[in-house]
Structures are given as C-alpha cells and as structure tokens.
C-alpha cells in the first residue's frame, strides 16, 4: 500500500442467522403460485406480505388484541435482509416478536423460514398514533403490557 491508497475499513462482523426458536410468535404460511415473479422465485415485495401476515396474526391474537382505545399503530420503517430465494410450492413459518420499546414506538423483529432455514429477516418500526390528532403519542402502558408477552429475550 502506498501513501496515496486509503486503507479499507475492517469488514463488519456478520449478523447472526436467525433461528425459529428466537421468535415467540409463529405463523404457518404457504407460497402461492401468484407470489412468483418472471424469474420463477418469490418476488421480494411478497416477503413484506409474509411479514405483514405474521405481525397481524400476533397483534390480533384473541389473547392479545392490541386494541387500545383512541390509538392505532402505523408502520414507519421496514428493513429486510434477504438470505435465500423461495420457490413454489412450499410451506413457510413466519416468526415474529417485539424487539424493543421506545417512547412512542416499538420494533417488531421477524424472520421467514422455509424447511427450517431462514430465508429473510426483517425489523418493522411501528408508531403509536392518536386517532384524533393523527400524531405520534406515547405508548400506553396497556399496549406495552399486552405486547410484552411477545418480547424477544
């Protein structure tokens, strides 16, 4: 290396590969033929639909019913790491859990598994919104209490 060649930063450590056991809520899902793109694998946008199904199943679980009067939850960010392609036909399991609580939001961590192997991992940030003002509002204690049963250790 000469004096004019910049040094490359160290490569960041690889993220650990998610395991299904990491997620307290699980939903069985299928790969539909309509999920495929012209390349013959599941289109990347469909992964977001699988994640949505996992979140809705957890939040609307009869034992949880996140319904807190006067507020709703809106997604403001979604991050996805794609690890494996998915092909039809197939069965999936979507793992979901609450990763952390903020003042007005919480993060859901999720992963999609096919034959026990993680195909994608994601994190959704959901903000608590006042239904009247349509603005962010602090998470109610009732919501935190209900969501805590799905907290990832």
KALIN-V349005 format. One record per pair of residues at least 24 apart in sequence whose ideal C-beta (glycine too) atoms are under 10 Angstrom apart, sorted by the first residue. I is the first residue (numbers start at 0). GAP is how many residues later the second one is. D is the distance in whole Angstrom. If there is no record, write none. Layout:
I,GAP,D ; I,GAP,D
This chain:
14,66,7 ; 14,68,10 ; 14,106,8 ; 15,105,10 ; 16,64,10 ; 16,66,7 ; 16,94,9 ; 16,100,9 ; 16,101,6 ; 16,104,8 ; 17,63,9 ; 17,65,9 ; 17,77,7 ; 17,91,8 ; 17,92,9 ; 17,93,4 ; 17,94,9 ; 17,95,8 ; 17,100,5 ; 17,102,9 ; 17,103,5 ; 17,104,10 ; 18,76,9 ; 18,92,8 ; 18,94,9 ; 18,97,9 ; 18,99,7 ; 19,73,6 ; 19,74,10 ; 19,75,5 ; 19,91,7 ; 19,93,5 ; 19,96,7 ; 19,97,10 ; 19,98,8 ; 20,74,9 ; 21,73,7 ; 21,75,7 ; 21,87,8 ; 21,89,7 ; 21,96,10 ; 21,99,10 ; 21,130,6 ; 21,131,8 ; 22,31,9 ; 22,35,9 ; 22,70,9 ; 22,71,8 ; 22,72,3 ; 22,73,6 ; 22,74,5 ; 22,85,10 ; 22,86,7 ; 22,87,7 ; 22,88,6 ; 22,90,9 ; 22,127,9 ; 22,129,7 ; 23,34,9 ; 23,71,8 ; 23,72,8 ; 23,73,5 ; 23,74,8 ; 23,125,7 ; 23,126,5 ; 23,127,7 ; 23,128,7 ; 23,129,8 ; 24,29,7 ; 24,30,9 ; 24,32,7 ; 24,33,4 ; 24,34,9 ; 24,36,8 ; 24,39,9 ; 24,69,9 ; 24,70,7 ; 24,71,5 ; 24,72,6 ; 24,73,9 ; 24,83,9 ; 24,85,9 ; 24,124,9 ; 24,125,5 ; 24,127,10 ; 25,28,8 ; 25,31,9 ; 25,32,9 ; 25,67,5 ; 25,68,7 ; 25,69,5 ; 25,70,8 ; 25,71,10 ; 25,87,9 ; 26,26,6 ; 26,27,5 ; 26,28,9 ; 26,29,9 ; 26,30,5 ; 26,31,8 ; 26,65,9 ; 26,66,7 ; 26,67,5 ; 26,68,8 ; 26,69,7 ; 26,83,10 ; 27,25,10 ; 27,29,10 ; 27,63,7 ; 27,64,7 ; 27,65,6 ; 27,66,8 ; 28,24,6 ; 28,25,8 ; 28,28,9 ; 28,61,10 ; 28,62,7 ; 28,63,4 ; 28,64,7 ; 28,65,6 ; 28,83,8 ; 28,84,10 ; 28,85,10 ; 29,58,9 ; 29,59,8 ; 29,60,7 ; 29,61,6 ; 29,62,7 ; 30,55,6 ; 30,56,7 ; 30,57,5 ; 30,58,6 ; 30,59,4 ; 30,60,7 ; 30,61,6 ; 30,83,8 ; 31,56,7 ; 31,57,9 ; 31,58,10 ; 32,55,5 ; 32,56,8 ; 33,54,9 ; 34,51,8 ; 34,52,10 ; 34,53,7 ; 34,55,10 ; 35,50,9 ; 35,51,8 ; 35,52,6 ; 38,46,9 ; 38,48,10 ; 39,45,9 ; 39,47,7 ; 39,48,8 ; 40,43,10 ; 40,44,4 ; 40,45,6 ; 40,46,5 ; 40,47,8 ; 41,40,10 ; 41,43,7 ; 41,44,4 ; 41,45,7 ; 41,46,7 ; 41,48,9 ; 41,50,9 ; 41,70,9 ; 41,72,10 ; 41,77,8 ; 41,78,10 ; 42,43,10 ; 43,36,8 ; 43,38,6 ; 43,41,10 ; 43,42,10 ; 43,76,9 ; 45,40,8 ; 46,31,10 ; 46,33,6 ; 46,35,7 ; 46,39,8 ; 46,45,10 ; 46,47,10 ; 46,63,10 ; 46,65,6 ; 46,72,8 ; 46,73,5 ; 46,75,8 ; 47,27,10 ; 47,30,7 ; 47,32,7 ; 47,72,10 ; 47,74,8 ; 47,76,9 ; 49,36,9 ; 49,42,6 ; 49,43,10 ; 49,44,5 ; 49,60,9 ; 49,62,5 ; 49,69,9 ; 49,70,8 ; 49,72,9 ; 50,24,10 ; 50,27,7 ; 50,29,8 ; 50,43,7 ; 50,45,8 ; 50,57,8 ; 50,59,5 ; 50,60,9 ; 50,61,7 ; 50,69,8 ; 50,70,10 ; 50,71,5 ; 50,72,10 ; 50,73,7 ; 51,26,9 ; 51,42,9 ; 51,58,10 ; 51,72,9 ; 52,39,10 ; 52,41,6 ; 52,43,9 ; 53,38,10 ; 53,39,9 ; 53,40,3 ; 53,41,7 ; 53,42,4 ; 53,43,10 ; 53,54,8 ; 53,56,6 ; 53,57,9 ; 53,58,8 ; 53,68,9 ; 53,70,10 ; 54,39,9 ; 54,41,6 ; 54,53,6 ; 54,55,7 ; 54,67,10 ; 54,69,6 ; 54,71,8 ; 55,40,10 ; 56,37,8 ; 56,39,8 ; 57,36,9 ; 57,37,10 ; 57,38,5 ; 57,39,8 ; 57,40,9 ; 57,50,8 ; 57,52,9 ; 57,89,9 ; 57,91,10 ; 57,92,6 ; 58,37,9 ; 58,49,9 ; 58,67,9 ; 58,87,9 ; 58,88,8 ; 58,91,9 ; 60,85,10 ; 60,88,9 ; 60,89,9 ; 62,83,9 ; 62,86,8 ; 63,82,5 ; 63,83,8 ; 63,85,7 ; 63,86,8 ; 64,81,7 ; 65,60,10 ; 65,76,9 ; 65,77,6 ; 65,80,6 ; 65,81,7 ; 66,75,9 ; 66,76,9 ; 66,79,9 ; 67,60,8 ; 67,71,9 ; 67,72,5 ; 67,73,9 ; 67,74,5 ; 67,75,5 ; 67,76,10 ; 67,77,10 ; 67,78,8 ; 68,62,9 ; 68,71,9 ; 68,73,9 ; 69,59,10 ; 69,60,7 ; 69,61,6 ; 69,62,7 ; 69,67,9 ; 69,70,9 ; 70,56,10 ; 70,57,5 ; 70,58,6 ; 70,59,6 ; 70,60,6 ; 70,61,10 ; 70,65,10 ; 70,66,6 ; 70,67,10 ; 70,68,9 ; 70,69,7 ; 70,71,10 ; 70,72,7 ; 71,54,10 ; 71,55,10 ; 71,56,8 ; 71,57,5 ; 71,58,9 ; 71,59,6 ; 71,62,10 ; 72,32,9 ; 72,33,8 ; 72,35,10 ; 72,51,10 ; 72,53,5 ; 72,54,7 ; 72,55,6 ; 72,56,7 ; 72,66,9 ; 72,70,8 ; 72,74,10 ; 73,31,10 ; 73,51,10 ; 73,52,7 ; 73,53,6 ; 73,54,8 ; 73,55,5 ; 73,60,9 ; 73,62,9 ; 74,30,10 ; 74,33,9 ; 74,49,5 ; 74,50,7 ; 74,51,5 ; 74,52,8 ; 75,29,7 ; 75,48,9 ; 75,49,5 ; 75,50,7 ; 75,51,5 ; 75,53,10 ; 75,60,9 ; 76,28,9 ; 76,30,9 ; 76,46,8 ; 76,47,7 ; 76,48,4 ; 76,49,9 ; 76,50,9 ; 77,30,10 ; 77,32,10 ; 77,44,6 ; 77,45,7 ; 77,46,5 ; 77,47,8 ; 77,48,10 ; 78,28,10 ; 78,30,10 ; 78,42,9 ; 78,43,6 ; 78,44,5 ; 78,45,8 ; 78,46,9 ; 79,30,9 ; 79,32,9 ; 79,40,6 ; 79,41,7 ; 79,42,4 ; 79,43,8 ; 79,44,9 ; 80,30,9 ; 80,37,9 ; 80,39,6 ; 80,40,5 ; 80,41,7 ; 80,42,9 ; 81,30,10 ; 81,37,8 ; 81,38,5 ; 81,39,9 ; 81,40,9 ; 82,28,9 ; 82,29,9 ; 82,34,8 ; 82,35,6 ; 82,36,6 ; 82,37,6 ; 82,38,7 ; 83,28,9 ; 83,29,10 ; 83,30,7 ; 83,31,10 ; 83,33,6 ; 83,34,7 ; 83,35,4 ; 83,36,8 ; 84,29,10 ; 84,34,7 ; 84,35,10 ; 85,26,8 ; 85,28,6 ; 85,33,5 ; 85,34,8 ; 86,27,9 ; 89,24,6 ; 89,25,8 ; 89,29,10 ; 90,24,8 ; 91,27,8 ; 91,28,10 ; 93,26,10 ; 93,28,10 ; 94,26,9 ; 94,57,10 ; 95,26,9 ; 95,28,9 ; 95,54,7 ; 95,56,9 ; 96,50,10 ; 96,52,10 ; 96,53,5 ; 96,54,7 ; 96,55,4 ; 96,56,9 ; 97,28,10 ; 97,46,9 ; 97,49,5 ; 97,50,7 ; 97,51,9 ; 97,52,5 ; 97,53,5 ; 97,54,7 ; 98,24,7 ; 98,25,9 ; 98,26,10 ; 98,51,10 ; 98,52,8 ; 98,53,6 ; 99,25,10 ; 99,51,9 ; 99,52,9 ; 100,38,6 ; 100,42,9 ; 100,43,6 ; 100,46,8 ; 100,47,8 ; 100,50,8 ; 101,24,10 ; 101,25,9 ; 101,26,9 ; 101,36,9 ; 101,37,8 ; 102,25,9 ; 102,33,9 ; 102,34,10 ; 102,35,6 ; 102,36,7 ; 103,24,5 ; 103,25,9 ; 103,26,10 ; 103,31,9 ; 103,32,4 ; 103,33,6 ; 103,34,6 ; 103,35,6 ; 104,24,10 ; 104,31,8 ; 104,33,10 ; 104,34,7 ; 105,33,7 ; 105,37,8 ; 105,38,8 ; 105,41,6 ; 105,44,10 ; 105,45,10 ; 106,45,10 ; 107,39,9 ; 107,42,8 ; 107,44,9 ; 108,41,10 ; 108,43,6
